[in-house]
Amino acid sequence: MLKKEAWDALKKELECLLILGAVPLAYLWDRLVMKFKWGFHDIFSGVFVTTVILYAVYTGATIFQSEKKDRAFEYLFSLPLSRSRILLMKTGPRLAILIFLVIILALFFGLDLLNFGITFFVLFFASAFLSIGINSIVINFIGVSILYFVFFELWQILMNFSFLHGLESRGIWIAPVLQLLAAALILIPMGMAFWLTFKRMDIKPVKLQM
């Protein structure tokens, strides 16, 4: 099962990386038509960040795609594996690739590893938690967009609160700590609902359970 999930995660990454093929086209479009004089590196970095965002949401939204498509939840739950181990096998390869992509962004494009890492993980887990009850990838994307907006606004509220009380003077760690707090306030209730739903599902046909 782990091998299958790793291959599925890799395929999702390759599908998202196809977007990078638009970089030369965007560069030529700028040189010939728009003439903003964007550098190739600037275009590539922007498209690559977009690719990682899409991968985080897409791979989370499709975490149960094969089971829903092939009606294989019955088979999945009949395996001699605990529910937590099943989730670990399904999320592990996807998270490993996401961490690898975030590290590339930090090393080659100079992006803040902790800041962007938390953001991408929020996108991934929000998408994964929604995926169990939402079959449409488009609706999942919309839901994740709304949740990210709530997460960002909550983070800004916490940052403003820290400024009012002079907490920012205690060190640069306050921003990522508050970002983690905002992420926890969004993801923990969703994760609990997701886990209770997933734990109570059994090998009966999913349609019958619904």
C-alpha positions as CSV (number, residue, x, y, z in Angstrom):
1,M,0.0,0.0,0.0
2,L,2.8,2.4,0.9
3,K,4.4,1.9,-2.6
4,K,1.1,2.6,-4.3
5,E,0.6,5.8,-2.3
6,A,4.1,6.9,-3.0
7,W,3.6,6.4,-6.7
8,D,0.3,8.2,-6.6
9,A,1.9,11.2,-4.8
10,L,4.7,11.3,-7.4
11,K,2.2,11.3,-10.2
12,K,0.3,14.2,-8.6
13,E,3.6,16.1,-8.4
14,L,4.5,15.5,-12.0
15,E,1.0,16.6,-13.0
16,C,1.5,19.9,-11.2
17,L,5.0,20.4,-12.5
18,L,3.6,20.4,-16.0
19,I,2.6,24.0,-15.2
20,L,6.3,24.9,-15.4
21,G,6.0,24.5,-19.2
22,A,4.3,27.8,-19.2
23,V,7.4,29.6,-18.0
24,P,9.1,30.0,-21.4
25,L,5.8,31.1,-23.0
26,A,5.2,33.7,-20.2
27,Y,8.8,34.9,-20.8
28,L,8.3,35.3,-24.6
29,W,4.9,36.9,-24.0
30,D,6.4,39.5,-21.8
31,R,9.3,40.2,-24.2
32,L,7.2,40.4,-27.3
33,V,3.8,41.8,-26.1
34,M,3.6,43.1,-22.5
35,K,7.3,44.3,-22.2
36,F,7.3,44.5,-18.4
37,K,10.9,43.2,-18.7
38,W,10.4,40.5,-16.1
39,G,13.4,38.3,-15.7
40,F,13.2,34.6,-16.5
41,H,14.1,33.8,-12.8
42,D,11.3,36.0,-11.5
43,I,8.8,34.3,-13.8
44,F,10.1,30.8,-12.9
45,S,10.0,31.5,-9.2
46,G,6.4,32.8,-9.3
47,V,5.2,29.8,-11.4
48,F,7.1,27.4,-9.1
49,V,5.5,28.8,-6.0
50,T,2.1,28.5,-7.7
51,T,3.0,24.9,-8.6
52,V,3.7,24.0,-5.0
53,I,0.5,25.7,-3.8
54,L,-1.5,23.6,-6.4
55,Y,0.3,20.5,-5.4
56,A,-0.5,21.0,-1.7
57,V,-4.2,21.5,-2.3
58,Y,-4.5,19.0,-5.2
59,T,-2.7,16.1,-3.4
60,G,-4.8,16.7,-0.3
61,A,-8.1,16.9,-2.2
62,T,-7.3,13.5,-4.0
63,I,-6.1,11.6,-1.0
64,F,-9.1,9.3,-1.2
65,Q,-9.7,9.7,-4.9
66,S,-8.9,6.1,-5.8
67,E,-11.1,4.7,-3.1
68,K,-14.0,6.9,-4.1
69,K,-13.5,6.2,-7.8
70,D,-13.2,2.4,-7.5
71,R,-15.5,2.1,-4.5
72,A,-12.6,0.5,-2.7
73,F,-13.2,1.8,0.9
74,E,-14.5,-1.7,1.7
75,Y,-11.2,-3.2,0.6
76,L,-9.1,-0.5,2.4
77,F,-10.9,-1.1,5.7
78,S,-10.6,-4.9,5.4
79,L,-6.8,-4.7,5.4
80,P,-5.1,-5.8,8.7
81,L,-4.1,-2.2,9.4
82,S,-5.2,0.3,12.0
83,R,-6.9,3.5,10.9
84,S,-4.0,5.6,12.1
85,R,-1.5,3.5,10.1
86,I,-3.7,3.8,7.0
87,L,-3.7,7.6,7.3
88,L,0.0,7.6,7.9
89,M,0.6,5.6,4.7
90,K,-1.7,7.8,2.7
91,T,-0.3,11.2,4.0
92,G,3.3,10.3,4.5
93,P,4.5,10.2,0.8
94,R,2.5,13.3,0.0
95,L,3.9,15.2,2.9
96,A,7.5,14.0,2.1
97,I,7.2,15.5,-1.4
98,L,5.7,18.7,-0.1
99,I,8.5,19.1,2.4
100,F,11.0,18.5,-0.5
101,L,9.4,21.2,-2.6
102,V,9.3,23.7,0.3
103,I,13.0,23.1,0.9
104,I,13.7,23.8,-2.8
105,L,11.8,27.1,-2.5
106,A,13.9,28.0,0.5
107,L,17.2,27.1,-0.9
108,F,17.0,28.3,-4.5
109,F,14.4,31.1,-4.3
110,G,15.2,32.5,-0.8
111,L,11.7,32.1,0.6
112,D,11.2,31.9,4.3
113,L,11.2,28.2,5.1
114,L,9.2,28.3,8.3
115,N,6.7,30.9,7.1
116,F,5.9,29.3,3.7
117,G,6.2,25.8,5.2
118,I,3.4,26.5,7.6
119,T,1.3,28.0,4.9
120,F,1.7,25.1,2.6
121,F,0.9,22.6,5.3
122,V,-2.2,24.5,6.2
123,L,-3.3,24.2,2.6
124,F,-2.5,20.5,2.5
125,F,-4.2,19.5,5.7
126,A,-7.3,21.7,5.1
127,S,-7.7,20.1,1.7
128,A,-7.2,16.6,3.1
129,F,-9.7,17.1,5.9
130,L,-12.3,18.4,3.5
131,S,-11.7,15.5,1.0
132,I,-13.5,12.9,3.0
133,G,-16.8,14.6,2.6
134,I,-16.3,16.5,-0.7
135,N,-16.0,14.6,-4.0
136,S,-15.5,17.7,-6.2
137,I,-12.0,18.9,-6.5
138,V,-13.3,22.4,-7.6
139,I,-15.5,22.7,-4.5
140,N,-12.5,21.5,-2.4
141,F,-10.3,24.3,-3.9
142,I,-13.0,26.8,-3.0
143,G,-13.3,25.5,0.5
144,V,-9.6,25.6,1.0
145,S,-9.4,29.2,-0.3
146,I,-12.0,30.3,2.2
147,L,-10.3,28.5,5.0
148,Y,-6.9,30.0,4.0
149,F,-8.5,33.5,4.1
150,V,-9.8,32.8,7.6
151,F,-6.4,31.5,8.7
152,F,-4.6,34.6,7.3
153,E,-7.0,37.0,8.9
154,L,-6.8,35.2,12.2
155,W,-3.0,35.4,12.0
156,Q,-3.2,39.1,11.3
157,I,-5.5,39.6,14.3
158,L,-3.1,37.7,16.6
159,M,-0.2,39.8,15.2
160,N,-2.0,43.0,15.8
161,F,-2.8,41.9,19.4
162,S,0.9,41.1,19.9
163,F,1.9,44.6,18.6
164,L,-0.6,46.3,21.0
165,H,0.9,44.5,23.9
166,G,4.5,44.9,22.9
167,L,5.1,41.1,22.4
168,E,7.0,41.6,19.1
169,S,9.9,43.0,21.1
170,R,10.6,39.6,22.7
171,G,12.1,38.2,19.5
172,I,11.5,37.3,15.9
173,W,10.0,34.0,17.0
174,I,6.6,35.6,17.8
175,A,5.5,35.7,14.1
176,P,5.9,32.0,13.4
177,V,4.5,31.1,16.8
178,L,1.3,33.1,16.2
179,Q,1.1,31.6,12.7
180,L,1.2,28.2,14.2
181,L,-1.4,29.2,16.7
182,A,-3.7,30.4,13.9
183,A,-3.1,27.2,12.0
184,A,-3.9,25.1,15.1
185,L,-7.2,27.0,15.7
186,I,-8.3,26.3,12.1
187,L,-7.0,22.7,11.7
188,I,-7.5,21.1,15.1
189,P,-11.3,21.2,15.0
190,M,-11.3,20.1,11.3
191,G,-8.8,17.3,12.1
192,M,-11.0,16.0,15.0
193,A,-14.1,16.0,12.8
194,F,-12.1,14.2,10.0
195,W,-10.7,11.6,12.4
196,L,-14.1,10.8,14.0
197,T,-15.6,10.4,10.6
198,F,-12.8,8.3,9.3
199,K,-12.7,6.2,12.4
200,R,-16.4,5.4,12.4
201,M,-16.4,4.3,8.7
202,D,-16.5,0.5,8.3
203,I,-16.4,-2.0,5.5
204,K,-20.1,-1.6,4.6
205,P,-20.7,0.2,1.3
206,V,-20.0,3.9,1.8
207,K,-23.3,4.8,0.1
208,L,-25.2,2.7,2.6
209,Q,-23.3,4.4,5.5
210,M,-24.1,7.9,4.2
